[in-house]
Amino acid sequence: MFCKRCLASSLAPLFVTIFLCAGNFAVMSQDSKPSAGAGMAVWKDGATGLTWAVKDSGSSLSPNQASEYCSSSRAGGNSDWRLPTIDELEALYDSKVSKPYKAKGSIELSDACVLSKSVNSSGEVWTFCFNSGSRNLGGGSGCGTTGRALCVRGPAK
């Protein structure tokens, strides 16, 4: 005779592994749902309702290139991706996480500086730095005029 609870607890890691491998890049977390379709993994922020690509562009882009990168993304089988506002990027920052670049959830950034679609009255693009939690203007000190693109879906905030 065997213990049903012991069997269930020993099989749980196996089922999680199978689910994650079979999920076609689906990412599960407390706030997310599995994504359907091809492309990269996505994460849904339960606090804002926004859906984020889990990875950024992987290389520095100009603001125009970043906007094009997001609008051409088909992550999770969706075509309505966009560059986030500076407020949306700031809401993604969590100083308590142990990752080098302090983004919530399963977001993994390859660099601290992420471009937004927000501009000031002079037309300078706002970037958000995920190592310090600060906003910077593209022409000023900090990130400069290029950065990573991190794509988002949902109504702009």
N, C-alpha and C positions, 0 to 999 in steps of 0.2 A: 504494500500500500504506500502511496506517496501523498504528500501534502499539496493540496490544490493551490494554496497561497504561495508556497515555495516554488512550484512549477510556474505559476503566473509571473512571479517576480523575476525568475531566471529567464523567461522568454521575452519579457518586455523590451530589453535592449535589442534583441534580435528583430522584433517587429518594428521598432523605431528605425533601425538601420535599413531594413527592407523598404519601409515607407519613404524615407528620405532619398534612397537611391532610386526608387521607382517613380518619384514625384516629378520628374522632368524639371529639375532645378527649382522645385517649389521650396519655399522657405516657410517654416512654421515657427511661430513664436506666440507669446501670449496675446499679442495684438494683431496677428496676421492670419490670413487664410491662404491655402495653397493657390498658386496662380495657374491658370490654364493657358495652354499655347506654348509657342516657341520663344526662344530668347532667354534673356537673363532673368534671374530671380528678382522678386519684388517683395516689399514689406509694407504692410498697412499700419499706420500709426493710429491706434485706437483713440488717442487724445484729440487729434485734429481731423481724422477721417481721410487724410491724404495717403496716397500710395506712392512709395518711393522705389526707384531702382536700388538694388542692394549695393551695387558697385558704381563708382564714378567712371568718367571717360578714360581714365588711366594715363592721360597725357594732358599737358597744358594746351588750352585752346583760347582763341580770341572770343570776345562776347558773341560775335556773329557766328563763329564756328560752333560755339557751345549751344546757341539757340537752334542751329540746324541739326546738331547732333541729337538733341532731345526730340525735336519735331519729327525726325526720321526714325526714331526708336520704335521698335515693335515688341518691347519687353512684355512678357505676360500675355502676348497675343493682342495687345491694345495699340492703337495708333494715336492716342490723344495725349502724348507726353509733351511736357514743356519744361522750360527753365524755371526754377522757383523764384519767388520774391525774396528779398532780404529778410523779411519777417518770418517767412516759412523756414528759411535756413536757420535762423536764430532759434526758432521753436524746436528744431531738431537737435540742438546742442544740449548735452547733458554732462555737466562737470563731474558727475559721480561715477561715470563708467571708467573701466580700467584700460580701455583702448587708447593708443597714442592720440588719435583724432577722435574727439569726444562726441560722437554721433549716437543717437538713441538706436535701440533695436539691433537689427542685424546688419545695419549699414556699415560697410567697410570702405573707408576712403584711402586713396593712394597718396594723397597730399592734404595738407591742412587747409589750403585756400580753395574755396568753391565760389564760382561765379553765380550771381543772381541776375534776374532780368530788370532789377530796380536800378534807376539812375537818379542822380541829384539834378538840381536845376541847371547845372552846366553840362549835363549829359555824361558825366563820369559814372561808370558802372560800380555798384557796390559789390564787394566780395565779403564772404564770411570766413573767418579763420577758426577752424575747429580744434586748434591746439590751445588757443587763448580765449575763445568765446567772444571775439571782437569783430565789429564791422569795420571795413576799410574801403576807402575809395580807390578805384583802379589807378588813378594818377598819383596818389599819395604814397606814403610809406606803407609797408606791409606787403600785400600780395602782388602789386603791380597791375598791369593791364591784361594779364592772362590768368587762367586758373582752370581747375577741373570743372567738368559739367556733371551735375548730379540731377537726374531727371525725376520729375514728379507728375502725378496725375491728380486731378480734382480741381474744384473751383479755387481760383486764386484768392488768397487771404490778404 
